[in-house]
Amino acid sequence: MTTSGAGGRHRRAPVGGPSQPVPAAGLGQLQAELEPARAYGEGALIMCDRLVRIYAAEGIEVQALQGLDLLVAEGELTALVGASGSGKSTLMHILAALDTPTAGKARVAGHDLAAMTARDRLAYRRAVVGFIWQQTSRNLLPYLTALQNVIMPLRFAGLPRSQRGRRASGLLELLDVAHCAQRKPAQMSGGEQQRTAIATALANQPRVLLADEPTGELDTATARDVFAALQAVNRELGVTILVVTHDPAVSAQVRRTVAIRDGRTSSETLRHGPNGEDATGGQAVEYAVLDRAGRVQLPREMTRELGMKDRVRLERERDHIGVWPDQGSHS
């Protein structure tokens, strides 16, 4: 369709036919901009669209998330990395319905997280997502045994008594902590506590498991065991897992690692097998993220080395776009 200028002129109909008005150029452009927005995230289990979270305290605003975009497909095991204060934990709390976004959209398994009531959020946390905290003491009730901790969410969900013990025991077995069934948290190691916490978070068969630094308080060997448990859960149960980590050994064992910087997704690292397929432990390739507004965050080490600041010059080549420093920025 041919668009017109700001005056909104109509296109001429073919000779001999009636005149058919067409939308003004401004309306046509607006419609074209809205169409991709409706399709964004279609088919993804987790969708964040220009997500914003602003905290205000004593007259000071802190922008934790600044238009973050993220898509996660069902069945993925994805790592989130970034410096402290980059917005990782804020994003996890929003996806867990422990916090609400200031603007933008967030959807998990068809649930609009920005539109839920308090009752909706409670039902969502009980049935759709499981959450694991970094602090082992926050994941388990200290006066209950491992088996009782896993059974507790099943009781709230109304699962028949005859099925609770069987499901709880099966999860403890899957996570290799069946021997801890009758132990209270104080009688377990840190790794056993975290694996029991994973079993508890999975009790009600959530579609998404969110883990915020689950290995942050563990030694290297124990952290490896806990992450192996997450991999087993992803593989055996098909649950989608999003894990925040600062541990390079953890991020190196997932197919996809998403880096967050200054409240936005800045880069993704994908691991490919010898034939180009996604593969854990394969060759890692880092990509800059091109967000829906067309923005790309250039790595600081690259811009600093090349003296890029304030503005850059772009040149379109046959198969790529060149980015050049503004010569005046060196002065």
Order of alpha helices (4+ residues) and beta strands (2+ residues): alpha-beta-beta-beta-alpha-beta-beta-alpha-beta-alpha-alpha-alpha-beta-alpha-beta-alpha-beta-beta-beta-alpha-beta-beta
